[in-house]
Amino acid sequence: MSERHAPRIAMVAGETSGDLLAGLLLDGMQARWPALMAHGIGGPQMVRRGFDAQWPSDRLAVHGYSMEVLRRLRELLRIRKTLRADLLKNRPDVFIGVDAPDFNLGLEADLRAAGIKTVHFVCPSIWAWRAGRVEKIRRAADHVLCIFPFEPELLARHGISASYVGHPLASVIPLVPDRAAARSQLGLAPDDTVLAVLPGSRSAEVQYIAPAFFQAAALIQQALPAIKLVVPAVPALQQRIAEVARDCGVAHRLQIVTGQSHTVLAACDATLIASGTATLEAALFKRPMVIGYRMQGWSWRLMRRKQLQPWVGLPNILCGDFVVPELIQDAATPEALAAATLRWLRARADAPDTLAALEQRFTALHHELLRDTPRLAADAIQKVLGA
């Protein structure tokens, strides 16, 4: 397919992180094919680029491994069935599933079996847990766009075509963040001690994680009374976050901002953060962090059985070491979270060499992930299309 003749694209992106990744992918495809039209399931970043969202991406947001998904299963299956029928009737030139593997891989397998080209963007974490999913990827995807450099070789061992396109966030986040500008934007003073609290972007994460995080924040305030606490939140969760903060006694000292997670991470001295993509964002901002996570007990037990590595947080997985603390499930007590966070907040005075070493590791990681992701992804998609 030539650059002048735009392909018909169908896409599904789940949750906020998938919407961001898909928006950058659309940038690359629209630069290659200016008249490109794309539709499916997406969020505001995709819509801003002209994407026709038949359903919003947050409809796919689920938390945990089993129980939470089961409560939403009927709705998710209905959406997937409706979309599959539409795509089989009005066949796109290529279907691109962005993350959301539990939803996308099954859909991709059905479309591929019907002769529709399929691309999966973001290799499922078969190197971290659920290694058996590799067979599902082989059936589902004509090509996988990988955001970590070691993934294409791993997939090649299983006969799966893949390309490393870099991590889009490494291009979005500057190598040297402007802390002063971020603080000015948030109304913070240059000499304030600032803790960013990120309990997650899903309602169930706020339910399970936010209480421990805000109880920890209360303990941190007792130790550092002048500290400023800032929480970036999606609009739908702001009220709930404010209620949890009030119950934990920190609402009067907490600044909740709409979105702006990158501004908050650029401004902070350290962050108490839920495991997920946000931890990689914090690493790219070169910020010390404490990673915490809690979920429904049965979901945790199921996930733990399938865990393949000793690390949960992306910065630790990519560095191959516990470069930042992880406190997961029962270990994520308010006391432990507060103690680990206080060590980072006091490190500028007590252990500056430790902070400098962490910044160097995160800078090296940033360089490793920095590629022209939109262009490389568009190159790979064009090859899938046989252009």
N, C-alpha and C positions, 0 to 999 in steps of 0.2 A: 504494500500500500504506500503510495507516494505521500510526500509531505503536504501536497495540495489537497488530497482527498482524505477528509477526516474520517476515522473509524467511528462506528457506533459503539459507545462504551456503556456498560452497566457496572455499577460499583455498590458494594456494601461496606460501610465502615461502622464499627461499634464503639460507642463511648467517646469521651472527650479526646483521649489520646489518638484513637483511630481517625477521628475527624481532622485533627491536626496533620497527621501523616498523609491522609488522603488529599487534603488541601494542597500540600506541597507536591504530591504526585500530579494533581490536576495542573499545577503551574507548568510542570515539565511537558505534559501532553499538549496543553494549549499553546505552548511555545512552538511545539513541533507541528501541531494541527490547529491553527487558529479558529477554524470553524467547528471544532469538536463539540459534540453534545453528549452529556452524560446524565444518567438517572439511576435511581435505586434508593438506597438507605444512606443518609448522611446527616451531618450536623451543620452548624452555622459557618464554619470555615469553608466547607464545600459549597454551601449555598451562596456564599459571598462571591464565589468564583463561577456562578451560573449553573451549579448543579441542581437538577430537578429531584428534590427529595420527596419520594412517595411516602416514606416514613422517617421520623427523626431518629438519629443514631442512638439517642439515649433510651429508646425502646428496647435496645438489646443489652442494656447495662444490667448485669447480675453480679452477685457477690458470693464467693465461696465455691464449693465443688458440687454439692448435691442438693441439700434441702431448699436453699434459696432458688436454685434453678427450677426445681420441681414445682414450686409455687407459681412460676411464670411459664411453665412448659407449654400449656395449651395456647397461650397468646403467641409465643415464639414460633411454635409449629405452624400456627395459622398464617402468620406473616410470611414464613419461609415458603409454605405451600402456595400462597397467593403469588408471591414474587416468582417462584419457579415456573408456575403456569404462564405468567406473563412473558418471561424470558424465553420459554420454549415456543411460545406463539410468535413473539416479536423478537427474533433472534439478534442479539448484539454480535459485533465482530469479535469482541473479547469481553469476558467478565473478570473483574478484578475484585477479589475479596481482600479487604484491608483489616488485618488482625481478626478479632472475634472468631477464632478457629472453631469453636463449638457450633456456631451458626454457619460459618462460611464453608468449611471443608465438605460437609455433606451436600450443600447446595452446589459447590463446584464439581463434586464427583458426578452428580446427576447431569449437570450441564455438559461436562466433558464427555460423558458417555453418549450424549446426544450430538456430539460433534462440534460443540462450541468451545473455542479456545478459552483457557482459564489461566489466570495469574494470581498467585497469593502473595500479598505484600506483608512482610514480617513473618519470618520463619517461626512457627510455634516452638516453644522452649523445650524441645526434645532432649537437649543437653542438660536440662535442669530437672525435669520430671516428665512422666508420661512418655517414655521413650517408645512405647508401642504405637504411638500416634504416627510414626513415620510411615507406616503402611497406608494410613488414611491419606497422608500428604501425597504419596506416590499415585494413588488413584485419582486424587482431586485436581492436582495442579500440573499444567503443562510447563510452568516455570515458577520459581519462587524468587522473590526479591528479598535479599537478606540485609539486615541492618548491622550485623556484627561480622567481622572479617573471617572468623573461623567457621562460619556456618556453611558456605558453599562446598567446602571439602567434605564436611560431615554428610551433607545431603548427597554428594556425588557417590559416596560409598554405597548408597542405597539406590543408585540409579535415578536420582532426581535432578533435573536441570535447575541451576540456580545461579544468581549473580549477586555479588556484593555491591551495594549501591551507597554504602555509608549510612550513618544515622542522620535523618533530617534535622533533628534537634541540634546537632553539632554545627549546622549552618545557621540556624536561627539564633543561637546563643553566642554572644561575642566571646572571643578568647580571653579578653580582659573586660569583665563586666564593669559598668560605671556605677559604683556604689553610691557616690555622692548624688548623682542625678536621680537614682532610684529613691534615695531617702528624701530628697527634696519633693519628689512627686507624691510621696506618702505622708509628707508633713513631719518627717523625723529629723532630729538634729544630727549633725555629723558625729558627735561624741556619744550619742545614745547607744546603750547596749540593747540589741534587738534580737529577739527570738522569733523565728517564723514557725508557726504551728500548722501542719498540713495533715489533717486526719483522714483525707481521702475525698473523692468526688462522687461517691455513691451513697445513697441513703443508708444502706446497711453498714457501710464503713463508719459513717457517723454514729450509728447505733452501737457498734461494737468497739470502736477505737477511740472516738472522741472523749468519752468519760475518763478513760485512763490518761489520755494526753492532757486534758484540762486539769485533772487532779495533780498530775505531774507539774503543770505550769503553776499551780497554786503553791506547791512546795518550792519551786524555783524562785517565785516571787518573795517567799519568806526569806530565802538566802540572799537574793539580789533585789531589794525593794524597788530600785529605780528602773528595772528592766522593762522594756516595751515589748508587748506581745502582739503579733500581727498574724491574722488568719485570712488567706485568700479563699473565697468560697463561691461556688456557682450560685446564682440567684435562688434556685429552688431549695437550696439547703441552708440559706443564711438564717432563717428564723429558727430552724432546728438547732443549728450550731450555737446560736445565741442562747437558746434555752439550756443546752447542756453546759455552756460556759457559766450561766447564772447559777445552775444547780451546784457547780463546782466552786463557786465563789470567786470567779475571775472576770465576770462580765464587765465590771466597772473599769478594768485595766486592759481590756482587750479591744483591739482595733480590727474589725471585720471589714474587708474590702471585697468588692464584687470582682471576681476573676483576678487578674493582675498577678497570677502566681509567679511569673518571671520577674516582675518588678519587686515583689516581696522577697524572692530568693536573692536577687541582686543586692537588696538593701540589708539583709540580715547578717548577724555575726555567726549564727548557727541555726539549725532547723531540727525540730522534732517532727518526723515525717513518716507517713504510712508507706509500707513497701509497695512498689509499683513504678511506673514510668517516671513519676515525680522525683524519685531518688536519683535517677540518671540526670534529670534536669538540675538537681541540686549539685551533683558532681561536676557538671559542665559549668555551673556558676562558681565552682571551686569552693563550695561551702562545706564546713564540717557538719556532720549530721548524726543523729541517732535514729535508726530505722526501727519502727515498731509495727506490729500487726496483731490483730485479734479477729477471730471469726467464730461463727457457731461451732460448738465443740465437735459435732459429728463431721462437719465439713473439714475441719482441721485434721482429724484423725485419718480421714481418707486421703487428703493431700499429702500428709507426712509420709504415708506408706510408699508413695510414688516419687518422693524426693530423691534426686540422684546426686546432689552436691551438698556440701556442708553449709553453703550460703544461700540466703533468700534474696537479699537486696542486690540489685543490678550492679552498683559500684563494686561490691565485694566479688560478685561473680566474674566481672570483667577484669578485675585486678588479680583474681585468684588468691585473695587473702582477705582477712577481716580488717580492712583498712578503716572501717567505721563500725561502731557497735550495732548489733542486731538483737532486739528483744522481742521474741515472738510468742504469742499465745500466753501461757501461764507465766512466762518470764517477763511479760510486758506489764509489770506492776507500776503504779505511779511512783513508788519510791525508787525502783531501779531506773525507770525512764528519767526521772529528775536527776539522779546521781550521775548518770552517764552524760546528760546534757550539760550539767554544771561543769563537768570536767572540760568540755569544749569551750564553754563560755569563759572559763578561767585560764584557758591555755595560753592566751595572748600574753598574759603576765607570767604564768607558771611554766609553760612548756612551748615557747615560740618555735623551737626547732621542729616539734611535732606538727604544728600547724603548717610550717613551711614545707615539710616533707609531704604532707597530705596534698597541698596545693600543687606540688610538682607532679605527683602521681596523677592527679585529676587533669592537669594540663597535658600530660603525655597521652592520657586516654582521649582527651578532646581532639588532639591531632590525629590519632588513630581512626577516629570515627568521622572525621571531616572529609567529605567528598561532595561532588556536585550531584547530589541525590536526584533532583528532578530530571536532569539530563541523562544520567546513567539509567534511571528507571525507564524513561521514554525510549532510550536505545534498546533496552531489553524487550519492552512491549512491542516495538516495531519489528524486532526479529521474530517474536512469537507470531505476529500477524503475517510473517512471510514477506515483508516488504524488502 
